[in-house]
Amino acid sequence: MLRHEFQPGKLVAGLFLTAAGAVYAGDATGRWHTPWFVIVPLVTAGLCLAGVTAAVARGIRRRHRAESGRGGADI
């Protein structure tokens, strides 16, 4: 199996979007009533947090590559 680079930003975004889906699924099944405007802050906060997480992870990876001497192209 091919290994890939772990991307925590995508993990955070996926968790928040899954939570938004669960909130709408609960509303659709009648377990609770969810106003339409609840999802907007949930998705927005999740995407902002995912962006911050991805930026921090990229900074850590860059610093680690520079310290280990494995320079090369950073694509």
DRENSE-98399 format. One line per 5 residues: number of its first residue (from 1); for each residue x, y, z of C-alpha. Coordinates in pm, whole numbers. Example, Ala and Ser with C-alpha at 12.3 -4.5 7.8 and 13.67 -1.06 7.14 Angstrom:
! DRENSE-98399
1	1230/-450/780  1367/-106/714
This chain:
! DRENSE-98399
1	0/0/0  135/340/-92  180/580/194  73/939/166  147/1252/360
6	-81/1308/659  -281/1630/616  -445/1734/943  -626/2029/782  -831/1794/569
11	-906/1583/876  -1038/1885/1068  -1247/2001/771  -1391/1653/731  -1483/1629/1097
16	-1667/1961/1095  -1850/1883/770  -1946/1541/907  -2080/1713/1219  -2283/1950/999
21	-2422/1650/813  -2512/1480/1140  -2695/1792/1256  -2900/1801/936  -2960/1424/952
26	-3096/1462/1304  -3323/1739/1181  -3438/1531/885  -3527/1232/1101  -3724/1452/1341
31	-3503/1395/1646  -3457/1770/1688  -3528/2095/1505  -3229/2277/1360  -3267/2635/1236
36	-3104/2692/896  -2856/2947/1030  -2690/2703/1272  -2491/2534/997  -2329/2854/866
41	-2112/2921/1176  -2039/2548/1215  -1907/2512/859  -1731/2851/863  -1556/2780/1193
46	-1457/2436/1070  -1308/2566/747  -1121/2845/928  -984/2601/1184  -885/2363/905
51	-698/2643/731  -510/2734/1047  -430/2368/1111  -301/2322/755  -84/2635/780
56	67/2523/1111  133/2173/975  299/2318/665  521/2540/881  622/2244/1095
61	698/2033/787  905/2311/632  1106/2362/948  1163/1988/984  1287/1959/623
66	1521/2254/667  1669/2113/988  1715/1764/848  1891/1896/538  1642/1744/298
71	1584/2076/118  1455/2032/-233  1149/2177/-396  858/2254/-166  556/2189/-385
